[in-house]
Amino acid sequence: MRPETIPTVSSLLKSCARPSHLKQAHARILTLGLHRRIPTILSAATLAYLSLGLLDSALLLFHSVRSPSPFLFNMAIRACAAGGRFHVALSLYSTLLSSGLRPDKFTFPFALRSCAALSDLRLGKLLHQHSLCFRCSSDLFVAAALVDMYSKCGDVFCARQMFDKMASRDLVCWTSMISGYAHNGLTVETLEFFRLMQLSSVKPNRVSLLSALLACGRLGSLRGGGCFHCLGIKTRFEHDVLVATAVVDMYAKCGSLELARLMFDRIDSKDVVCWSTMVAGFGYHGQAGEAISTFDNMVDDGVMPNAATFTSLLSACSHSGLSEEGRRYFDSMNLKYGIEPKMNHYACMVDILGRAGKLQEAEEFIKQMPMEPEASIWVSLLGACRIHGDLDLGEKIADKIMNTDHNHAGYFVLLSNVYAAKSRWTDVARVRKLMVGRRVNKDQGISLIEFNNQVHKFGVDDKSHPHSREIYTYLDQLSVRMKQLGYVPLVDFTLHDVDDESKEIALSYHSERLAIVFGLINMIPGTAIRVTKNLRVCGDCHNAIKFISKIESRVIIVRDANRFHHFEGGICSCHDHW
């Protein structure tokens, strides 16, 4: 064979712009037996298949190459990672090592991307060690991939360590850290890191902006979210449907449903995520009628709902006590839209029936579920039993939950309270002992309020704030005025074996009350007070805030773990249904 044959065949393979042309060339090579006479031909054909995105054919051919080069390995790993074949990419990396070849700075970024996609922190750390052994960890792209891997695997501490060691950082590195903080619930760190990025003269991209909006929504930072909305307009991301949807979500979660609806109406091409976000927004603000109307408009617009849409819709029905409507939409999932209900949909239905006081029906519904119910479903019914005073059924369900392997602090607290209501103090002690044995700590109530571009945090009976003395004095005075108007502490919400006076004191200084009084002291009269709490507002605080809104003639908006409460003139938007 002439020497010029090899480059001629390679050039022919590279010139194939269509899959059909490449397959014809490949067939010609096999017919002429060139693959047996020219070993590199199979490698060239594999690269040609990879370049056209024909991954299955490329991998089949790759495994017939006698001794693949590091370059061919790298291209195959890269193609698998880009094509979502993450397990295959990592298998190829393992094969590369077992073949005695050395991975290089082109190998690690895509192998690490696969670890990140699979959330495989153990393997990611192993690859980090390999990158150190092969002296590739200092490369900008490898370091950026390490930051991204650690962030997506939930180890933001190691991600930050890698980030701080980098000699230079590009937008991808900054974005990886910001999104890592955001998706791991570190909202304050997300916003601080975004500010550092701006101070470093790095312009944000869509992902970093989405992370910042997500963080503001979680914090309930309306002013901060508004600033990022303006930044989205300035950077021309406002028409991107993902950013626009994140803006809608942020305003809804910060308590401004009016702005959320305004931004929603401005989006031209709404996808199912956008529609579902607006349905959810109306739902947790207690406007089930608007949520249902939005759902109907979505279907009329030709956008089919997905499982997440129904979760939002069923939650809206639950928060507003629409049990019949909720059951109708639940049944329509499979019958009309071909969507098989998942565990969270069944949980919503149990919550709907429980809130409506249909406790026996809810129990039968659970028994008829096609899958084994999670502990959370029984806990939902247990909470309903407590609210509606059916402590006999609650006692039976509590015993059932005790036999499950759950470690959620809220479950234990509810169990303890139900047993306490039945004076089963031995079981109360057993629950507390279980919490200690399983190392379960009760979640501490935390409330946030934004003032002067700063988010202030309060805990239960918290005296760490600089204005604590002023806050407690004002709150004590307010308590006197509340009692004069007829406020009576609901001590049943602290079901422990202590006297009523101790229970009343325990209720008086819950975190949301401290945050609200801070707002009353510092904010201009007439300004709405917006508070975000990490747990469900207790019944007594809910009752107290109604009195506070009436005495102070203020709109008070509280977002708890379940929904929004708009208090005004002594009335709450939830109509005591939450």
C-alpha positions, 0 to 999 in steps of 0.5 A: 500500500502506498504511504499516502493512503493513510492520510488520504483515508483519514482525510476522507473520514474527516470530510464526511459531514453526514452520518450516511456518508461516514457509514459508506466510507466505513463500509468501504474501509471494511470491504477493502480490509484497510482496518487490518492493514492500517491500525490507525484507521479504526481510531480515525473512524472512531473520531469521525463518529464522535464528531458527528455525535454517533456515540453508540457507533463510536463506542462500539468501534472504540472497543475494537481499537487494539491500543487506543491512544490517550487522545482517543480516550480523552475524546471518548470520555468527553463525548460520553460526558457531554452526551449524558453517559456519565457511567460510561465516561468513568468506565473509560477513565478506569480503562485508561488507567488499567491500560497503563496510560496517564490521564492528562489535563484534558482527561480530568475536566470531563471525568470530574464533570461525570462525578458531579452529574452523578453526585459521586463525591467519593469517586470525585475525591479519588479523581482529585487525588489522581490529578495531584499525582499526575500534576494536573490539579493546577491547570485552570480547567481542571481546577474549575472542574474540581470546584464544580464537582465539589459544589454539585456534590454538596461539599462547598467547604472543599469547593471553596478551598480549591477556589481560593487556591486558584491563581486565576478564576474565570466566570465558570469558577465563580458561577460554580461556587455561587450555584454551589452555595445556592443549591446547598441552601447557603443563601447568605454566602451565595449573595456575598460571593456574588458581590465578590464576583462583581467587585472582581469585575467579572460579569454575571451569566445566567446561572449566577443570576438564577442562583442569586434570585433563588437565594433572595427568594429563600431569604425573603429579601424583596429589596435584594431580589429587586436589585437582581431583577434590575441587573437581569434587565441591565445584562439583557437576561430579562427575556430569557424564560428561565431568568424571567421565571426565577424573577416570578418565583422570587417575587412570589416567595418574597411576599409580593404576589402583585409583582410576581403576577406582573412579571408573569404576564410580561413573559411571551413564551411561557413553558410548563415550568413558568406556568407551574411557578405561578400556580405554586405562587398563588397556592402558597399565598392562599389564592387557590381560585387564582391557582386553578384559573392559571392552571386552566389557562395553561391547558387552554394555551396548549401547555400540558401540565407535568407532575410538578404542576399537580404538586403545586395545584394540589397544595393550593387546594390544600391550603384553601380547604378545597377538598372536592376540587383537590380530589377531582384534580388528583383523579384527573392526573392519570385519567386525563393527563396520563401522569402516574401520581407519585408519593408527594401527590398522595401526601398532598391528598392526605393533607387535603383530606386531613385539613378538611377534617375527613380523617377516616377518609384520609386513613382509608386513602392511605391504606389504598395507596399502591405503594408503601406510605412514607412516614411523612404521610402518616405524620401529615394525618397525625397533625390533622388529628391533633388539629381536629381533636381526634386524639384517639386516631392520633394515638393509633397513628403515633404508635404506627409512626414510632415503629418506622425508621424516621429521623425528622425532628418535626415528627418526634415533636408532634409525636411527643405532643400527641402523647402528652395530650393523652397524658402518656408521659412514659411515651413522651419520655421514650420519644425524647430518648429516641431523639437522643439515641438517633442524634436527632436535634429539634429544629430551632425556629429562625425568623428573618426580616430585611431592613436597610439592605441587611437581613436580621435573624432572630431565634426563640428567646433571642437576646443576641440582637443589638436592639434586644432590650428595646425589642423585649420592652416593646413586646411586653407592652404590646402583650398587655395591650393584646390581652386588653383586647381579648388575647388569650395565650393558646398554651395547648401549643406547648404540650409539655408537663409544665405550668401554664405560666411557664407555657405562656412565657415560652410562647411570648418570645418566639422568633417571629414575634421578635422579628415583627417587633423589630420591624415595628420599631425601625420601619416607617409607619404604614410600611408592610412588615415581611418576615420569613420563618423556617418552621410552621407558625404555631397557633398561638403566634398566629393568633397573636399576630392578628392582634398585633396587626390590628393594634398597630394598623400594619400589614404583616406578611409572614412566610412560614415553612408551609405558606404565606399569611397576610395579616391585616386589621386582625384578620389573616388571609388563610382564614385560620386554615393552615 
